[in-house]
Amino acid sequence: MTDPLRVAVVGSGPAGFYAADALLKSEEPPVEVDLIDRLPTPWGLVRLGVAPDHENIKAVSRAFEKTAARPGFRFFGNVEAGSSVSHEELLELYDAVVYTVGAQTDRSLGVPGEDLPGSWPATAFVAWYNGHPDFQEHAFDLDTKRVVVVGNGNVAIDCVRMLALTAEELAPTDTVDDAIDAIVKSPLEEIVMLGRRGPVQAAFTPPELQELGELAGADVIVDPADLELDPASKNALEQDRERAKRNFEILREYAAKEPEGKPRRIVLRFLTSPLAILGEGKVEAIEIVKNELVEEDGRIVARPTGETETLECGLVLRSVGYRGVPLPGLPFDERACVIPNDKGRVTGAERTYCAGWIKRGPSGVIGTNKKDAVETVEQLLADAAAGKLVRQGGGGSLEELLREKGVDFVEYEGWQAIDAAERAAGEPRGRPRVKLTAWDKLLETGRKLTSTS
Ligand SMILES: Cc1cc2nc3c(=O)[nH]c(=O)nc-3n(C[C@H](O)[C@H](O)[C@H](O)COP(=O)(O)OP(=O)(O)OC[C@H]3O[C@@H](n4cnc5c(N)ncnc54)[C@H](O)[C@@H]3O)c2cc1C
């Protein structure tokens, strides 16, 4: 039997786990995988992005646990590619390196006032309520009657829904306590979601839209006038096979429904863009403009009409997309914000591959990353078969290198200790887990078991 191929996978979100799984299933050559993450915890956005009240979706982590149990798998948490270990060092230690680092930041709106305190990217808000250790010091001031969420995708809907959940709805989730407190105690009355284009062009999906109408503590308000379609949208709706049609039906139901007088209102507005975020030293209002839709080069685009309005609000969440960031030593496509690649083979970089959001941009559901990672692994294994994965370095191991550098890495057993501690803390409170959210606590818990194993 041939020597095992040694592969480093950088980033332990869905793409990283699906890539690891496809690699570990290879029999000829057999493959050993070291899965590296900058956080002490694995699972990427499944732990720190997917909304805490969507526990059934977070349950995909059970499949990741099965991958981690395969022979040849190792996890190295608290190891950041680009700082703890460089790309060149990884190439010396491994036959191939696969980057699955996701999209680590947000796209900006490009309007004045965007940086005022109280104007936040959705990325930060989501990371905060999910317990990301880098975002716990962020002070989300929910002492306001109105929040405006800019964006019309599922992440925007997640933010809207989380703000509307009642204490009873939040109680059985793993939302961090500070966020539960802030949401429940907030005097919030209205959450406005702004869509630049019309209801037919909205990116959210029907189940997520439907869920808003099922909340115990919030009415959903849609202005029937927003559902009067221009000819291009009417045509697009007729051509649509599913999503837009179903979305439109749900929106019609909302528009026809009398509000029940629940404590909070979710107002879905379309054909509206922010012009400026206003306030003295903090967000106090948002200036918005009404748009109309026009066809340009076969696309339906929003054009401002000049009709403006100012909405008072204390918090603005900008949810207009996630964005990949460059990694030291690797090529980067500045326009698409991805690593340039051909089916996962990184352009102009030997023995280097990518998968997931950093390969194709932030789109698709968790399962989309599986097909995507399998495609990448197929290229990698084809290159191995063609004799192209020849390591230059003199061997050595990642753990030796990290120890030399004083990097306090967390192994899989360490993560299992964190997991067990979180689940144990959740159990008496009827919650799936109470997350450890501080770096020192995570490292301390992750280290305890690692050092005795
Ligand atoms: C708010 C939100 C909610 C979502 N909800 C759903 C949902 O309900 N259902 C659904 O199907 N999909 C959902 N998605 C989409 C889904 O989460 C993504 O498709 C998926 O997580 C992308 O996988 P990835 O592995 O490419 O990236 P990620 O999940 O982001 O994983 C990237 C990993 O790389 C690590 N990393 C980054 N940089 C480095 C570095 N330099 N060194 C080492 N490690 C690094 C990160 O810590 C992270 O663990 C949601 C996405 C978001 C943002």
PDBQT file of the ligand as one rigid body, heavy atoms in Angstrom, charges set to zero:
ROOT
HETATM    1  C1  LIG A 501     -25.959  34.113   9.538  1.00  0.00    +0.000 C 
HETATM    2  C2  LIG A 501     -25.967  32.891   8.668  1.00  0.00    +0.000 A 
HETATM    3  C3  LIG A 501     -26.990  31.962   8.795  1.00  0.00    +0.000 A 
HETATM    4  C4  LIG A 501     -27.011  30.828   7.969  1.00  0.00    +0.000 A 
HETATM    5  N1  LIG A 501     -28.031  29.953   8.125  1.00  0.00    +0.000 NA
HETATM    6  C5  LIG A 501     -28.078  28.863   7.314  1.00  0.00    +0.000 A 
HETATM    7  C6  LIG A 501     -29.153  27.941   7.444  1.00  0.00    +0.000 A 
HETATM    8  O1  LIG A 501     -30.061  28.111   8.276  1.00  0.00    +0.000 OA
HETATM    9  N2  LIG A 501     -29.158  26.851   6.612  1.00  0.00    +0.000 N 
HETATM   10  C7  LIG A 501     -28.168  26.646   5.688  1.00  0.00    +0.000 A 
HETATM   11  O2  LIG A 501     -28.209  25.644   4.954  1.00  0.00    +0.000 OA
HETATM   12  N3  LIG A 501     -27.143  27.519   5.544  1.00  0.00    +0.000 NA
HETATM   13  C8  LIG A 501     -27.079  28.613   6.333  1.00  0.00    +0.000 A 
HETATM   14  N4  LIG A 501     -26.048  29.491   6.193  1.00  0.00    +0.000 N 
HETATM   15  C9  LIG A 501     -25.006  29.224   5.182  1.00  0.00    +0.000 C 
HETATM   16  C10 LIG A 501     -23.902  28.289   5.712  1.00  0.00    +0.000 C 
HETATM   17  O3  LIG A 501     -23.567  28.641   7.019  1.00  0.00    +0.000 OA
HETATM   18  C11 LIG A 501     -22.679  28.360   4.759  1.00  0.00    +0.000 C 
HETATM   19  O4  LIG A 501     -23.066  27.825   3.508  1.00  0.00    +0.000 OA
HETATM   20  C12 LIG A 501     -21.454  27.587   5.256  1.00  0.00    +0.000 C 
HETATM   21  O5  LIG A 501     -21.190  27.805   6.616  1.00  0.00    +0.000 OA
HETATM   22  C13 LIG A 501     -20.208  27.962   4.427  1.00  0.00    +0.000 C 
HETATM   23  O6  LIG A 501     -19.207  27.052   4.778  1.00  0.00    +0.000 OA
HETATM   24  P1  LIG A 501     -17.645  27.367   4.745  1.00  0.00    +0.000 P 
HETATM   25  O7  LIG A 501     -17.028  26.152   5.328  1.00  0.00    +0.000 OA
HETATM   26  O8  LIG A 501     -17.249  27.811   3.386  1.00  0.00    +0.000 OA
HETATM   27  O9  LIG A 501     -17.420  28.627   5.710  1.00  0.00    +0.000 OA
HETATM   28  P2  LIG A 501     -17.556  28.812   7.292  1.00  0.00    +0.000 P 
HETATM   29  O10 LIG A 501     -18.714  28.063   7.840  1.00  0.00    +0.000 OA
HETATM   30  O11 LIG A 501     -17.526  30.285   7.523  1.00  0.00    +0.000 OA
HETATM   31  O12 LIG A 501     -16.231  28.173   7.912  1.00  0.00    +0.000 OA
HETATM   32  C14 LIG A 501     -14.971  28.793   7.775  1.00  0.00    +0.000 C 
HETATM   33  C15 LIG A 501     -14.064  28.396   8.923  1.00  0.00    +0.000 C 
HETATM   34  O13 LIG A 501     -12.741  28.854   8.639  1.00  0.00    +0.000 OA
HETATM   35  C16 LIG A 501     -12.149  29.375   9.819  1.00  0.00    +0.000 C 
HETATM   36  N5  LIG A 501     -11.082  30.315   9.407  1.00  0.00    +0.000 N 
HETATM   37  C17 LIG A 501     -11.222  31.510   8.799  1.00  0.00    +0.000 A 
HETATM   38  N6  LIG A 501     -10.028  32.061   8.562  1.00  0.00    +0.000 NA
HETATM   39  C18 LIG A 501      -9.090  31.184   9.015  1.00  0.00    +0.000 A 
HETATM   40  C19 LIG A 501      -7.662  31.202   9.057  1.00  0.00    +0.000 A 
HETATM   41  N7  LIG A 501      -6.938  32.206   8.551  1.00  0.00    +0.000 N 
HETATM   42  N8  LIG A 501      -7.038  30.135   9.630  1.00  0.00    +0.000 NA
HETATM   43  C20 LIG A 501      -7.736  29.100  10.152  1.00  0.00    +0.000 A 
HETATM   44  N9  LIG A 501      -9.100  29.051  10.135  1.00  0.00    +0.000 NA
HETATM   45  C21 LIG A 501      -9.759  30.075   9.567  1.00  0.00    +0.000 A 
HETATM   46  C22 LIG A 501     -13.302  30.024  10.557  1.00  0.00    +0.000 C 
HETATM   47  O14 LIG A 501     -13.036  30.183  11.940  1.00  0.00    +0.000 OA
HETATM   48  C23 LIG A 501     -14.439  29.018  10.265  1.00  0.00    +0.000 C 
HETATM   49  O15 LIG A 501     -14.498  28.041  11.271  1.00  0.00    +0.000 OA
HETATM   50  C24 LIG A 501     -25.997  30.636   7.008  1.00  0.00    +0.000 A 
HETATM   51  C25 LIG A 501     -24.971  31.561   6.886  1.00  0.00    +0.000 A 
HETATM   52  C26 LIG A 501     -24.954  32.677   7.707  1.00  0.00    +0.000 A 
HETATM   53  C27 LIG A 501     -23.856  33.678   7.546  1.00  0.00    +0.000 C 
ENDROOT
TORSDOF 0
